[in-house]
Amino acid sequence: MKIRFTQLALVAVMALAMLPVAQVFGALSAKPTSSAVLVDGKSKTFESYNINDFNYFKLRDIAYVLNGSAKQFAIDWDAAKNAMTLKPGTPYVPTGDEMGTKGSAAKSATLSEQAIFVTGVTSTGVTFTSQTPIEAYNIDDYNYFKLRDIGIVLDIGIGWDDTKNTISIDSTKGYVESQTVDALDKADADAIIANNKGLYSGTADFVAQAHITLKTVQNGSNITVYAMTLYKEFKKTGDKIEEVGGSNVPVAISFKKDSDGNYQLTEYWEPDVGDRYTPSIHNKFPKDLWDKVDTQFYVKTLQANISKQEQEHYKYL
């Protein structure tokens, strides 16, 4: 749901909505990931695949390489319910079939129906378990999950070095904090601030945005970025820092890339409000994102990033 607010108060834990699984008809081609992978700076070889330009990994492989780190997580498997429960902070117990040999040929991938749950703790110390809409594909009877979704759900640093064709997994950082900021990402950030600044308060002395890119679609020089965004405005009065407005909303940002590599904004789209909210998203967003567009699914990560910006800005004032 689209949220606009003044005096925003966001929960400290991520409320994961129980969303329907997207339907995909027919199998997709899964090509072995060509990129190198670094885990905390060390090279690791995974049996991973690229599907529609996204890299997919086995959850157990990620749990295995992060065991003993600050981002370790356990996996409980319920065969009767075809469900996995991830337990952040708990040591992983290996099964012996982790880190298989890297494939060399393309394979067939079908959408998995496996349910994924994540345990968490509220600010009052109450443990909860929620289903998460993390996308998975089945390849040779194993389930593979989008690496960036894993990073979002478990707040693991995921980075990308385009010049070196290298993926990085960093257990010392959170998801948004470690993302590589390229020219397109900066253009997204500038567009989010420009579209929101001045809408909520004329008294703000600091504004900040955070966003998570769900998908980028390019057609020639025309590019559209589908993202979840959080924008906030702050004012400092004496020793008190006050939130004075902001928004939490999915957006579609379209650009035209010129011959010099610059991105010119052509459209900044937000969904309609009220009863038109969901239909407008279905009209604008690709179908494979319909079950990803939930503001509460991303709010913890986005809020953490905004808080870091706020602290950095005001620490010397």
C-alpha positions as CSV (number, residue, x, y, z in Angstrom):
1,M,0.0,0.0,0.0
2,K,1.1,3.5,-0.7
3,I,1.9,5.5,2.4
4,R,2.3,9.2,2.7
5,F,2.9,10.7,6.1
6,T,3.9,13.5,8.4
7,Q,5.6,12.8,11.7
8,L,6.3,9.3,10.3
9,A,6.9,6.5,12.8
10,L,8.1,3.3,11.2
11,V,8.3,-0.1,13.0
12,A,11.8,-1.4,13.7
13,V,11.1,-4.8,12.4
14,M,10.0,-5.8,8.9
15,A,6.4,-6.9,8.7
16,L,6.4,-9.4,5.8
17,A,3.1,-9.7,4.0
18,M,1.8,-13.2,3.0
19,L,1.6,-12.6,-0.7
20,P,0.5,-14.9,-3.5
21,V,3.1,-16.7,-5.6
22,A,3.4,-15.3,-9.2
23,Q,2.3,-17.6,-11.9
24,V,4.8,-18.4,-14.7
25,F,3.7,-20.7,-17.6
26,G,6.4,-22.9,-19.1
27,A,10.1,-23.3,-18.2
28,L,12.7,-20.6,-18.4
29,S,16.4,-20.9,-19.5
30,A,18.8,-20.8,-16.6
31,K,22.4,-20.2,-17.6
32,P,25.4,-20.8,-15.2
33,T,26.4,-17.5,-13.6
34,S,29.5,-16.2,-15.4
35,S,30.4,-13.7,-12.7
36,A,33.1,-14.3,-10.0
37,V,31.8,-14.4,-6.4
38,L,33.5,-13.0,-3.4
39,V,32.3,-13.8,0.1
40,D,33.9,-11.4,2.6
41,G,36.6,-10.8,0.1
42,K,37.4,-14.4,-0.6
43,S,36.7,-16.2,-3.9
44,K,34.0,-18.9,-3.7
45,T,32.6,-21.2,-6.4
46,F,28.8,-21.7,-6.4
47,E,26.5,-23.7,-8.5
48,S,24.4,-20.7,-9.4
49,Y,22.4,-19.6,-12.4
50,N,21.3,-16.5,-14.2
51,I,17.6,-16.2,-15.1
52,N,16.3,-13.1,-16.8
53,D,19.5,-11.2,-15.9
54,F,19.2,-12.0,-12.2
55,N,21.5,-14.4,-10.3
56,Y,20.0,-17.2,-8.3
57,F,21.7,-19.2,-5.6
58,K,20.8,-22.1,-3.3
59,L,19.8,-20.8,0.2
60,R,21.8,-23.6,1.8
61,D,25.0,-22.6,0.0
62,I,24.6,-19.0,1.2
63,A,23.9,-20.2,4.8
64,Y,27.0,-22.5,4.5
65,V,29.5,-19.8,3.5
66,L,28.1,-17.3,6.0
67,N,28.1,-19.7,9.0
68,G,29.9,-18.2,12.0
69,S,29.6,-14.6,10.6
70,A,27.4,-11.8,11.8
71,K,24.9,-12.7,9.1
72,Q,24.7,-16.4,9.7
73,F,21.2,-18.1,9.6
74,A,19.8,-21.5,10.2
75,I,17.3,-23.3,7.9
76,D,14.6,-25.5,9.1
77,W,12.9,-27.7,6.5
78,D,9.3,-29.0,6.7
79,A,8.8,-31.6,3.9
80,A,5.1,-32.0,4.7
81,K,4.4,-28.3,4.1
82,N,7.2,-27.8,1.5
83,A,8.4,-24.9,3.5
84,M,11.7,-23.5,4.7
85,T,12.0,-21.3,7.8
86,L,15.1,-19.0,8.0
87,K,16.4,-18.1,11.5
88,P,18.8,-15.1,11.3
89,G,21.6,-15.2,13.9
90,T,21.3,-19.0,14.5
91,P,24.2,-21.3,13.4
92,Y,23.6,-23.3,10.2
93,V,23.8,-27.1,10.4
94,P,25.3,-28.4,7.1
95,T,23.6,-31.3,5.4
96,G,26.7,-32.4,3.3
97,D,25.4,-31.4,-0.1
98,E,26.3,-27.7,-0.1
99,M,28.5,-26.0,-2.6
100,G,28.1,-28.3,-5.6
101,T,30.2,-28.2,-8.7
102,K,29.6,-25.2,-10.9
103,G,27.5,-26.0,-14.0
104,S,28.6,-25.4,-17.6
105,A,25.4,-25.8,-19.5
106,A,22.0,-24.0,-19.6
107,K,19.2,-25.8,-17.8
108,S,15.5,-25.6,-17.5
109,A,14.0,-23.6,-14.6
110,T,10.4,-23.7,-13.4
111,L,8.8,-21.5,-10.7
112,S,9.0,-23.1,-7.3
113,E,6.0,-23.4,-5.0
114,Q,8.2,-23.7,-1.9
115,A,7.1,-21.4,0.9
116,I,9.7,-19.4,2.8
117,F,9.3,-18.1,6.3
118,V,11.6,-15.8,8.3
119,T,11.7,-15.5,12.1
120,G,12.3,-12.2,13.7
121,V,12.0,-10.3,17.0
122,T,9.9,-7.2,17.6
123,S,11.1,-4.1,19.5
124,T,9.3,-5.5,22.6
125,G,11.2,-8.8,22.4
126,V,8.4,-10.9,20.9
127,T,9.5,-13.6,18.4
128,F,7.4,-13.9,15.3
129,T,7.5,-15.9,12.0
130,S,6.2,-14.4,8.7
131,Q,6.1,-15.6,5.2
132,T,8.2,-13.7,2.7
133,P,7.5,-13.3,-1.1
134,I,11.0,-14.4,-2.1
135,E,11.1,-15.7,-5.6
136,A,12.5,-19.2,-6.3
137,Y,13.1,-21.4,-9.3
138,N,13.5,-25.2,-9.3
139,I,16.5,-26.5,-11.3
140,D,17.2,-30.3,-11.2
141,D,15.1,-30.7,-8.1
142,Y,16.9,-27.9,-6.2
143,N,15.4,-24.5,-5.4
144,Y,17.4,-21.4,-6.3
145,F,16.7,-18.0,-4.9
146,K,17.4,-14.5,-6.3
147,L,20.5,-13.3,-4.5
148,R,19.3,-9.7,-4.1
149,D,16.1,-11.0,-2.5
150,I,18.2,-13.0,0.0
151,G,20.1,-9.9,0.7
152,I,17.0,-7.9,1.3
153,V,15.3,-10.5,3.5
154,L,18.3,-11.2,5.7
155,D,20.0,-7.7,5.4
156,I,23.2,-9.1,3.8
157,G,25.5,-6.9,1.9
158,I,25.2,-7.6,-1.8
159,G,27.5,-5.7,-4.2
160,W,28.3,-5.7,-7.9
161,D,31.5,-4.6,-9.7
162,D,30.6,-4.2,-13.4
163,T,34.2,-3.7,-14.5
164,K,35.4,-6.9,-12.9
165,N,32.1,-8.9,-13.5
166,T,32.2,-9.7,-9.8
167,I,29.4,-10.3,-7.2
168,S,30.3,-9.6,-3.6
169,I,28.5,-11.0,-0.5
170,D,29.5,-9.1,2.6
171,S,28.5,-10.3,6.1
172,T,29.8,-7.0,7.7
173,K,27.3,-4.8,6.0
174,G,23.5,-4.4,5.4
175,Y,21.9,-4.8,2.1
176,V,21.3,-1.2,0.9
177,E,24.5,0.1,2.6
178,S,26.7,-2.1,0.4
179,Q,25.1,-1.6,-3.0
180,T,27.3,-0.2,-5.7
181,V,26.0,3.2,-6.7
182,D,26.3,3.6,-10.5
183,A,25.2,6.5,-12.8
184,L,21.7,5.0,-13.1
185,D,21.3,4.5,-9.4
186,K,22.3,8.1,-8.8
187,A,19.8,9.3,-11.4
188,D,17.1,7.4,-9.5
189,A,18.1,9.0,-6.2
190,D,18.1,12.5,-7.8
191,A,14.7,11.9,-9.3
192,I,13.2,10.7,-6.0
193,I,14.4,13.7,-4.2
194,A,13.3,16.2,-6.9
195,N,9.8,14.7,-7.1
196,N,9.2,14.8,-3.4
197,K,11.1,17.9,-2.1
198,G,8.8,20.6,-1.0
199,L,5.6,18.5,-1.0
200,Y,5.5,18.0,2.8
201,S,7.1,20.8,4.6
202,G,8.7,24.2,3.8
203,T,10.8,24.0,7.0
204,A,13.0,21.0,6.4
205,D,16.8,21.6,6.5
206,F,17.7,18.0,5.4
207,V,16.1,15.5,3.1
208,A,17.0,11.9,2.4
209,Q,15.9,9.0,0.2
210,A,16.5,5.3,0.1
211,H,15.4,2.9,-2.6
212,I,15.6,-0.7,-3.7
213,T,15.5,-1.5,-7.4
214,L,13.2,-4.4,-8.2
215,K,13.8,-4.5,-11.9
216,T,15.3,-2.5,-14.7
217,V,13.8,-2.7,-18.2
218,Q,15.7,-1.3,-21.2
219,N,14.5,-0.8,-24.8
220,G,17.2,0.9,-26.8
221,S,18.0,4.2,-25.1
222,N,14.8,4.1,-23.0
223,I,15.2,2.7,-19.5
224,T,12.6,2.2,-16.8
225,V,13.5,1.4,-13.2
226,Y,10.9,-0.2,-10.9
227,A,11.7,0.5,-7.3
228,M,10.5,0.7,-3.7
229,T,11.3,4.1,-2.2
230,L,11.4,5.9,1.2
231,Y,11.7,9.6,1.3
232,K,12.0,11.7,4.6
233,E,12.4,15.3,5.6
234,F,14.0,16.5,8.8
235,K,14.3,19.7,10.8
236,K,16.7,20.5,13.7
237,T,15.4,22.8,16.4
238,G,18.0,23.3,19.2
239,D,19.1,19.8,20.2
240,K,15.9,18.2,18.8
241,I,15.8,16.5,15.4
242,E,12.2,16.2,14.1
243,E,10.8,14.3,11.1
244,V,8.5,16.7,9.2
245,G,7.2,14.6,6.3
246,G,7.9,12.0,3.7
247,S,6.6,9.1,1.7
248,N,6.9,5.3,1.3
249,V,5.8,4.2,-2.2
250,P,6.6,2.0,-5.2
251,V,7.6,4.0,-8.3
252,A,8.5,3.6,-11.9
253,I,11.2,6.0,-13.1
254,S,11.8,6.3,-16.8
255,F,14.9,7.8,-18.5
256,K,16.4,8.4,-21.9
257,K,20.1,7.7,-22.1
258,D,21.9,10.1,-24.3
259,S,25.1,9.5,-26.4
260,D,27.3,10.7,-23.5
261,G,25.8,8.2,-21.1
262,N,23.7,10.7,-19.2
263,Y,20.2,9.8,-18.0
264,Q,17.4,12.3,-18.8
265,L,14.2,11.9,-16.8
266,T,11.2,11.3,-19.0
267,E,8.6,10.1,-16.4
268,Y,8.3,9.7,-12.7
269,W,5.3,7.5,-11.9
270,E,3.6,6.7,-8.6
271,P,0.5,4.5,-8.2
272,D,-3.0,5.9,-7.7
273,V,-4.5,6.1,-4.2
274,G,-7.5,4.2,-2.7
275,D,-9.3,1.6,-4.7
276,R,-7.1,2.4,-7.8
277,Y,-3.9,1.6,-6.0
278,T,-3.5,-2.1,-7.0
279,P,-5.1,-1.8,-10.5
280,S,-2.7,1.1,-11.3
281,I,0.3,-1.0,-10.3
282,H,-0.9,-3.9,-12.4
283,N,-1.3,-1.6,-15.3
284,K,2.3,-0.2,-14.9
285,F,4.5,-2.8,-13.3
286,P,5.7,-6.0,-15.0
287,K,3.6,-9.0,-13.8
288,D,6.6,-10.7,-12.2
289,L,6.8,-7.8,-9.7
290,W,3.1,-7.8,-8.7
291,D,3.8,-9.9,-5.6
292,K,6.9,-7.8,-4.7
293,V,5.2,-4.5,-4.4
294,D,4.6,-4.3,-0.7
295,T,5.9,-1.3,1.3
296,Q,6.2,-3.2,4.6
297,F,8.4,-5.9,3.1
298,Y,11.2,-3.4,2.4
299,V,10.7,-0.8,5.2
300,K,13.3,-2.1,7.7
301,T,16.1,-2.0,5.2
302,L,15.0,1.4,3.7
303,Q,14.6,2.9,7.2
304,A,18.0,1.8,8.3
305,N,19.6,3.4,5.3
306,I,17.7,6.7,6.0
307,S,18.7,6.6,9.6
308,K,22.4,6.3,8.7
309,Q,22.1,9.4,6.4
310,E,20.4,11.3,9.1
311,Q,23.0,10.5,11.7
312,E,25.9,11.3,9.3
313,H,24.3,14.7,8.4
314,Y,23.6,15.9,12.0
315,K,26.5,14.5,13.9
316,Y,28.6,17.6,13.4
317,L,25.8,20.1,13.8
